[in-house]
Amino acid sequence: MHIDVIKVLLESYNNTKKINRELFQSLSVEEQSLINALVQEHLVKDALDCLNSIDKEEEWDKFRSKIILKKKNRDIIKVSLKYAVVFVGLFLSVYFLSDNFSNEIQEEPHIQEIVFEPVDNNSVKLISSQGVSVIDQEENKEFISSQGSVLSVQEKNKLSYNVNSEINGLVYNELYVPFGNKIFNLELSDGTLIYLNAGTRLKYPVRFLSGHKREVQILEGEAFFKVAKDKEHPFVVSSNNMEVQVLGTEFNMSSYPEDDEEHTVLVEGKVQLSYKNTESKSFTLTPGYKGSWNKQEGLATKSSVDVDIYTSWIKGDLIFRDTPFINMVKKLERRYNVSIEVNNELLKDKRFNASFNVELESIEVILSAISKIYPFSLEKVDNKIVIN
């Protein structure tokens, strides 16, 4: 999808002098660096003229492979069009001769001259090769490809790809569910159902290809999976630190960047769990077990758990058992989209047993109930709560 995304971003910048941050971040670091350089050197329109001549993804791969980033002496900062963009046959050769680039792609692209559109963090968003679409959860609509075929169908808070799509290649979409949002449901092209919790971003194919694994990625957040059975096509879910492979099962995976651990809890079936960037061996999870990765210690563990504690959120419930207050606060912040500052040091490590229905109870009601167990005062201003 990269060539379409590049075109959308460059066309947006050419027309408005702004680009969408989320769509920009969906690109590789190499492609982000390319866009940044085109903006800095005022070559966006020239690049668009060339890109509009490229029709196939293979041609874009050739173009991208020809990007050469070189470092020159700091007193040489001018980049001429002759060296910047040259269209030859079916692809471009781009040479950047400035001190902004080195022979190795920068880990973080230099983007100081790019102006981004204001970020909307309060709406469910679909990120595709055609741009970023805000999903109104009160609507029913169809999402159409640039070729005019139906890619997915939205019915309020559910998006379904289980339609007869004409997409032949492997094309990815991303779905973002903000903090404070109710549960959003996603049905993949194979019939797999996914429940996305607040603060979750998921990357997945518009259509799974025959003969290949079914792979999706939790970029951040938490999701519950009901995987459609298909013995010939294993289903793989990866996060920052772990990977789960299944054939057909139900499980919950949590990978919030602010949490101390990532974990997978199995409800039904059987999964193979492995960890990235570690020598830890993979192991099998059976129902009622949790596989965890401690980020601080770099330690993998397996333990028996009450699965309801980890899956109750899909029904609108939060269940806490012997949970430190500071960990309860994290879940409440996500679910209600508030910031909670705890100034009571003794309260932070205090452990609680409690159950709440977030569909029926406000954050004020929940905190008031907790304060009856362990007294504290609170003050709420807009979306910030201070506990003393």
Buried (B, 14 or more C-beta within 10 A) or exposed (E): BBBBBBBBBBBBBEEEEEBBBBBBEBBEEBBBBBBBBBBBBEBBEBBBEBBEEBEEBEBBEBBBEBBEBEBBEEEEEEBEEEBBBBBEEBBBBBBBBBEBBEEEBBEEBBBEEBEBBEEEEEBBBBBBBBBBBEBEBEEEEEBEBEEEEBBBBBEEBBBBBBBEBEBEEBBBBBBBBBBBBBBBBBBBBBBBBBBBBBBBBBBBBBBBBEEEEBBBBBBBBBBBBBBBBBEEBBBBBBBBBBBBBBBBBBBBBBBBEEBEBBBBBBBBBBBBBBBEEEEBEBBEBEBBBBBBBBEEEEEBEEEEBEBBBBBBBBEBBBBBEEBBBEBBBBBBBBBBBBEBEBEBEEBBEBEBEBEBEBEEBEBEEBBEEBBEEEEBEBEBEEBEBBBE
